[in-house]
Amino acid sequence: MSLSLPAEPPRARSLTGVLPQLIASLSGESDWLAPATSAVVFVVDGLGARNLAARAGHARFLSERMGKRDVGRTVFPSTTAAALTSLLTGTEPGVHGIVGYRTRVPGTDDIVNQLKGWETDGLSPHSWQRAQPLMEREAQAGRPCFVVSRAEYVGSGFTEATLRGAEFATARTVAERAEIAADLAARHPGALVYLYAPDLDTAGHKRGWESDAWTTALEDVDGAARTLSDALAPGVGVVLTADHGMVDVPRHRQVLLQTGDDLLEDVRHIGGEPRMLHLYAEQGAQDGVLARWREAESGRSWILSRDEAITAGLFGAIVDSEVRERIGDVLVAARSSIAYYDDRLEDTRAQKMVGQHGSLTDDERAIPLIRLGAYA
C-alpha cells in the first residue's frame, strides 16, 4: 500500500552535515560555508524554523539573518536523543543506533531511555551509541574542542556518548554561555565549539511553544545570539541550528491507551515518545498489530511496519543489523496535533507536557541553519 509519507524538500540540507561542514570550513574546504579561523555550532533545543517564523517579532536579530535557504531538516525521529547524536556524529540514526527517546534492548524486555537513562538503564556510552563522536575524532587529531552548556550535563552518559573528547565549560544563562563560546573560539585558533541552549525546549514542553513562557525564552535566545555575534573575533564562523521543532498538543487532544483497548492487543511494549511510538509486538503478532492500528489511526497518523520504515529511508540510507531490532515492529508517527500516552503507567507526569515533537511533520523537522560571523 502507499504510505503517502511527506516528501523531503529538494536539496534540503541535513542536520547530519552541519558539523562536518564546520570542520571543513576550518581548512577552507566546505561547500556550504566560507572559510573560518574557528567554528561555533549554536544549538537551540526546540527552535523549529516554523516556530521561529511565527514569532519573528520576538526574535528580530535571528529573523533578520535567516534567509529562505537557511532552513534545514532534522532526522527522524525528530527528538533530542536521535537528533543531537546525528549532529555530533555526522551519521543517521540507522548507523549510530539512537532511534528515539525510549527503545527496547534487542532480545530482552528492557525499555531504555536513550536521553536520560544511560546510568539507570545500564547503557554503555562507548558501545550502545555506535558512531565515533566528531569531537573525539577532532580532539585526537589535535584540534581544540569545547562544549559550553549547563553544569548538570557534565559527565552524563549522553554527554560521554556524543561529546567525549571535548573540554567542558558551564554557565547558568544562555547569554553567559554565548560569551564563553565567543571567548574560546577567539583564544584557540582552529577551535570547534558546541554551544547548547535547552531553555526554549524546557519552556515549550511545560507551557507550549505558543505560550508567553516560550516567547520569553525565545527573546533570551535572540539576545544571546546577538551577544555572540557582537563578541566574535574576526574570522570566527557560527551556525545556529536546532534538533527539532515543536507542536502544541492540548490535553483534550491526547490519546490515552488504557487496559482493554483493542489497540493494545498483542502489544508487548511501547517505546518512542508520544508523537512517535515504537510498538513491540508479541512474537508472531506483528501483522495483527499493524492492521489494527492502521484501521483505527491511519486517518491521523502514519502507521508503518519496521520494514516499511527502513525501506522508506526514514532512519537513513543505512540501517545496521544491530540497530534494526531496536526499531519497533510497528511505528506510529502522528500527523495531526495529537499525542499517544500509555495510561496504564503509574507515572503519568508526562501527560502534563504541552509542547511535543518526534514525528514527520514540517513543524517538527524543519530547523534553522542561520549563519553568523565569517559564515554570514
C-alpha positions as CSV (number, residue, x, y, z in Angstrom):
1,M,0.0,0.0,0.0
2,S,1.1,3.6,-0.5
3,L,2.3,5.2,2.7
4,S,1.9,8.8,1.5
5,L,4.8,10.0,3.5
6,P,5.8,13.7,3.3
7,A,8.4,14.3,0.6
8,E,11.8,15.8,1.6
9,P,12.3,19.2,0.1
10,P,14.7,19.1,-2.9
11,R,18.3,20.0,-1.9
12,A,17.4,20.2,1.7
13,R,20.5,20.3,4.0
14,S,20.5,17.8,6.8
15,L,21.4,18.3,10.4
16,T,23.9,15.4,9.9
17,G,26.0,17.6,7.6
18,V,26.4,20.6,9.9
19,L,29.4,19.6,12.0
20,P,31.3,18.1,9.1
21,Q,30.8,21.3,7.1
22,L,32.0,23.4,10.1
23,I,35.1,21.3,10.3
24,A,35.7,21.5,6.6
25,S,35.4,25.3,6.8
26,L,38.4,25.4,9.1
27,S,40.6,24.3,6.2
28,G,38.6,26.2,3.6
29,E,37.1,23.1,2.1
30,S,33.4,23.4,3.0
31,D,30.8,23.6,0.2
32,W,28.3,25.2,2.5
33,L,30.3,27.7,4.4
34,A,33.0,30.3,3.9
35,P,36.5,29.6,5.4
36,A,36.8,30.3,9.2
37,T,39.5,30.5,11.8
38,S,37.3,28.8,14.4
39,A,33.8,27.4,14.3
40,V,30.8,27.5,16.7
41,V,27.7,25.5,16.4
42,F,24.9,27.1,18.5
43,V,22.2,24.5,19.1
44,V,18.9,25.9,20.4
45,D,16.9,22.9,21.5
46,G,13.4,23.0,20.2
47,L,13.7,26.0,17.9
48,G,11.9,24.9,14.7
49,A,12.1,27.0,11.6
50,R,8.3,27.4,11.6
51,N,8.2,28.3,15.3
52,L,10.8,31.0,14.7
53,A,8.9,32.4,11.7
54,A,5.7,32.5,13.6
55,R,7.3,34.6,16.4
56,A,9.7,36.6,14.3
57,G,8.7,39.8,16.1
58,H,10.2,38.4,19.3
59,A,13.4,37.3,17.6
60,R,14.3,40.3,15.4
61,F,18.1,39.5,15.3
62,L,17.7,35.9,14.2
63,S,14.8,36.6,11.9
64,E,16.6,39.4,10.0
65,R,19.5,37.0,9.4
66,M,17.5,34.0,8.3
67,G,17.0,33.7,4.6
68,K,15.0,31.2,2.6
69,R,17.9,28.9,2.1
70,D,18.7,29.0,5.9
71,V,16.3,26.1,6.6
72,G,17.5,22.5,7.1
73,R,16.0,19.2,8.1
74,T,16.5,17.2,11.2
75,V,16.5,13.4,11.3
76,F,13.6,11.0,12.1
77,P,12.5,10.6,14.8
78,S,12.6,14.3,15.4
79,T,13.6,14.1,19.0
80,T,16.6,15.3,21.0
81,A,18.4,12.0,21.7
82,A,18.4,10.9,18.0
83,A,19.0,14.4,16.5
84,L,21.8,15.6,18.8
85,T,23.6,12.2,18.2
86,S,23.2,12.7,14.5
87,L,24.5,16.2,14.7
88,L,27.5,15.2,16.8
89,T,28.5,12.1,14.9
90,G,27.5,13.2,11.4
91,T,25.5,9.9,10.9
92,E,21.9,8.9,10.7
93,P,20.0,7.0,13.5
94,G,20.2,3.8,11.4
95,V,24.0,4.0,11.9
96,H,24.5,5.4,15.4
97,G,21.6,3.4,16.8
98,I,19.7,6.1,18.9
99,V,16.4,5.5,17.2
100,G,14.2,7.5,19.6
101,Y,13.6,8.6,23.1
102,R,12.8,5.1,24.5
103,T,13.6,1.8,22.8
104,R,13.8,-1.9,23.5
105,V,17.1,-3.6,24.0
106,P,17.0,-6.4,21.4
107,G,16.4,-9.9,22.8
108,T,15.1,-8.5,26.2
109,D,12.1,-6.9,27.7
110,D,14.1,-3.9,28.8
111,I,12.9,-0.5,27.6
112,V,15.7,2.1,27.9
113,N,15.7,5.9,27.9
114,Q,18.3,7.0,25.4
115,L,18.5,10.6,26.6
116,K,18.5,10.4,30.4
117,G,18.7,6.7,31.2
118,W,22.3,5.9,30.5
119,E,23.2,5.4,34.1
120,T,19.9,3.9,35.4
121,D,19.3,1.7,32.4
122,G,22.9,0.5,32.2
123,L,23.7,1.7,28.7
124,S,27.3,1.9,27.7
125,P,28.2,5.3,26.1
126,H,31.0,3.6,24.2
127,S,29.0,0.8,22.6
128,W,25.3,1.5,22.7
129,Q,25.9,4.7,20.7
130,R,27.8,3.1,17.8
131,A,29.4,6.0,15.9
132,Q,32.5,7.9,16.9
133,P,31.7,11.4,18.1
134,L,33.2,14.1,15.8
135,M,34.5,16.0,18.8
136,E,36.5,12.9,19.9
137,R,37.9,12.4,16.4
138,E,39.0,16.1,16.1
139,A,40.5,16.3,19.6
140,Q,42.5,13.1,18.9
141,A,43.9,14.9,15.8
142,G,44.9,17.9,17.9
143,R,42.1,20.3,17.4
144,P,40.8,22.3,20.4
145,C,37.3,21.2,21.0
146,F,34.9,22.7,23.6
147,V,31.4,22.3,24.9
148,V,29.6,25.2,26.6
149,S,26.4,24.1,28.3
150,R,24.8,23.6,31.7
151,A,26.7,22.2,34.6
152,E,24.3,19.3,35.1
153,Y,25.3,17.7,31.8
154,V,28.9,17.4,32.8
155,G,29.8,13.7,32.9
156,S,26.4,12.4,32.0
157,G,26.1,9.2,29.9
158,F,24.6,11.0,27.0
159,T,27.4,13.6,27.1
160,E,30.0,10.8,27.1
161,A,28.3,9.0,24.3
162,T,28.2,12.1,22.0
163,L,30.7,14.7,23.2
164,R,33.6,12.9,24.7
165,G,37.0,14.4,23.8
166,A,35.8,18.0,24.3
167,E,36.6,20.3,27.2
168,F,33.5,21.3,29.1
169,A,32.7,24.9,30.2
170,T,29.5,25.8,32.0
171,A,27.3,28.8,32.8
172,R,23.8,29.3,34.1
173,T,22.3,31.6,31.4
174,V,22.4,31.3,27.7
175,A,23.9,34.8,27.4
176,E,26.8,33.8,29.6
177,R,27.3,30.7,27.6
178,A,27.4,32.7,24.4
179,E,30.1,35.0,25.8
180,I,32.2,32.0,26.9
181,A,31.8,30.4,23.4
182,A,33.0,33.5,21.7
183,D,36.0,33.8,24.0
184,L,37.0,30.2,23.5
185,A,36.8,30.5,19.7
186,A,38.9,33.6,19.8
187,R,41.6,32.3,22.1
188,H,42.0,28.9,20.4
189,P,42.6,29.2,16.7
190,G,41.1,26.3,14.8
191,A,38.7,25.5,17.6
192,L,35.4,23.7,17.3
193,V,32.9,24.9,19.9
194,Y,29.5,23.4,20.7
195,L,27.2,25.9,22.4
196,Y,23.9,24.4,23.8
197,A,20.7,26.1,25.0
198,P,18.0,23.8,26.3
199,D,16.0,26.6,27.9
200,L,13.5,27.1,25.0
201,D,12.7,23.4,24.8
202,T,12.1,23.2,28.5
203,A,9.6,26.1,28.3
204,G,7.9,24.5,25.3
205,H,7.3,21.2,26.9
206,K,5.9,22.7,30.1
207,R,3.8,25.5,28.7
208,G,3.7,25.0,24.9
209,W,5.5,26.9,22.2
210,E,2.6,29.3,21.8
211,S,2.9,30.4,25.5
212,D,4.3,33.6,27.0
213,A,7.0,31.5,28.7
214,W,8.2,30.2,25.4
215,T,8.2,33.6,23.8
216,T,10.2,35.0,26.8
217,A,12.8,32.2,26.3
218,L,13.0,32.9,22.6
219,E,13.7,36.6,23.4
220,D,16.6,35.4,25.7
221,V,17.9,33.2,22.9
222,D,17.7,36.0,20.4
223,G,19.6,38.3,22.8
224,A,22.2,35.6,23.3
225,A,22.7,35.2,19.6
226,R,23.2,39.0,19.2
227,T,25.7,38.9,22.1
228,L,27.6,36.0,20.5
229,S,27.7,37.8,17.1
230,D,28.9,41.0,18.6
231,A,31.6,39.2,20.6
232,L,33.0,37.1,17.7
233,A,36.6,37.7,16.8
234,P,37.3,38.3,13.1
235,G,37.3,35.1,11.1
236,V,35.1,33.1,13.5
237,G,32.0,31.5,12.0
238,V,28.8,30.4,13.7
239,V,25.9,28.3,12.6
240,L,22.8,28.5,14.8
241,T,20.5,25.4,14.4
242,A,18.2,23.2,16.4
243,D,17.5,19.5,16.9
244,H,13.7,19.7,16.2
245,G,10.7,22.0,16.1
246,M,7.6,21.7,18.2
247,V,3.8,21.4,18.1
248,D,1.4,22.0,20.9
249,V,-0.9,19.2,21.9
250,P,-3.6,20.4,24.4
251,R,-4.9,17.9,27.0
252,H,-8.1,17.2,25.0
253,R,-6.0,16.0,22.0
254,Q,-4.2,13.3,24.0
255,V,-5.0,9.7,23.0
256,L,-4.9,7.7,26.2
257,L,-4.2,4.0,25.7
258,Q,-5.9,2.1,28.5
259,T,-6.4,-1.5,29.7
260,G,-8.7,-3.4,27.4
261,D,-8.2,-1.1,24.3
262,D,-8.1,-3.1,21.1
263,L,-5.0,-1.1,20.1
264,L,-3.1,-2.7,22.9
265,E,-3.9,-6.3,21.9
266,D,-0.6,-8.2,21.3
267,V,1.5,-5.1,22.1
268,R,4.2,-6.3,24.5
269,H,6.0,-3.0,24.9
270,I,5.6,0.7,23.9
271,G,8.7,2.8,23.3
272,G,9.4,6.0,21.5
273,E,7.7,9.2,22.5
274,P,4.1,10.5,22.5
275,R,4.2,11.6,18.8
276,M,6.3,8.7,17.5
277,L,5.6,5.3,19.1
278,H,7.7,2.2,18.7
279,L,5.3,-0.7,19.2
280,Y,6.9,-4.0,20.1
281,A,4.5,-6.9,19.3
282,E,4.2,-10.3,20.9
283,Q,6.0,-13.0,18.9
284,G,4.3,-13.6,15.6
285,A,1.7,-10.9,16.2
286,Q,3.3,-8.1,14.2
287,D,0.8,-8.2,11.3
288,G,-2.2,-8.1,13.5
289,V,-0.9,-5.1,15.5
290,L,-0.1,-3.3,12.2
291,A,-3.6,-4.0,10.8
292,R,-5.4,-2.9,14.0
293,W,-3.5,0.4,14.2
294,R,-3.9,1.1,10.5
295,E,-7.6,0.6,10.7
296,A,-8.1,2.8,13.7
297,E,-5.4,5.5,13.4
298,S,-4.4,5.9,9.8
299,G,-6.6,9.0,9.5
300,R,-4.4,11.0,11.8
301,S,-1.1,9.2,11.9
302,W,1.4,7.4,9.6
303,I,1.4,3.7,10.6
304,L,4.4,1.8,9.3
305,S,5.9,-1.6,9.8
306,R,9.6,-1.7,10.7
307,D,10.5,-3.0,7.2
308,E,8.4,-0.2,5.5
309,A,10.1,2.5,7.6
310,I,13.6,1.1,6.8
311,T,12.8,0.8,3.0
312,A,11.5,4.4,3.0
313,G,14.8,5.5,4.4
314,L,13.3,7.2,7.5
315,F,16.3,6.1,9.7
316,G,18.8,6.9,7.0
317,A,20.1,5.2,3.9
318,I,21.7,2.5,6.0
319,V,20.3,0.7,9.0
320,D,22.9,-1.6,10.5
321,S,21.8,-5.0,11.6
322,E,22.5,-4.3,15.3
323,V,20.2,-1.3,15.0
324,R,17.4,-2.9,13.2
325,E,16.0,-4.8,16.2
326,R,15.9,-1.6,18.3
327,I,13.2,-0.3,16.0
328,G,9.6,-1.1,16.8
329,D,7.7,-3.8,14.9
330,V,5.1,-1.0,14.2
331,L,5.8,2.7,14.1
332,V,3.0,5.3,14.8
333,A,4.0,8.8,13.7
334,A,1.4,11.4,14.5
335,R,0.2,13.5,11.5
336,S,-2.4,15.7,13.3
337,S,-1.9,17.5,16.6
338,I,-2.3,14.5,18.8
339,A,-0.1,12.6,21.2
340,Y,-0.3,9.0,22.4
341,Y,0.1,8.0,26.1
342,D,0.2,4.7,27.8
343,D,-2.3,5.5,30.5
344,R,-1.6,2.2,32.3
345,L,1.6,3.5,33.7
346,E,1.7,4.6,37.3
347,D,3.7,7.7,36.5
348,T,1.6,10.0,34.3
349,R,3.6,13.2,34.8
350,A,4.5,13.2,31.1
351,Q,0.8,13.8,30.3
352,K,1.3,17.3,31.6
353,M,3.6,18.2,28.7
354,V,2.1,20.6,26.1
355,G,4.9,21.1,23.5
356,Q,5.7,17.8,21.6
357,H,7.8,16.6,18.8
358,G,9.2,13.3,17.3
359,S,7.1,12.8,14.1
360,L,7.5,13.6,10.4
361,T,5.7,16.9,10.1
362,D,7.4,20.1,8.8
363,D,6.6,21.8,12.1
364,E,8.8,19.2,13.8
365,R,11.5,18.6,11.2
366,A,12.2,22.0,9.6
367,I,15.1,23.7,11.5
368,P,17.0,26.9,11.1
369,L,20.6,27.0,9.7
370,I,21.4,30.6,10.4
371,R,25.0,31.8,9.6
372,L,26.8,34.4,11.6
373,G,30.3,35.9,11.7
374,A,32.6,34.7,9.0
375,Y,29.8,32.5,7.6
376,A,27.3,35.3,7.1
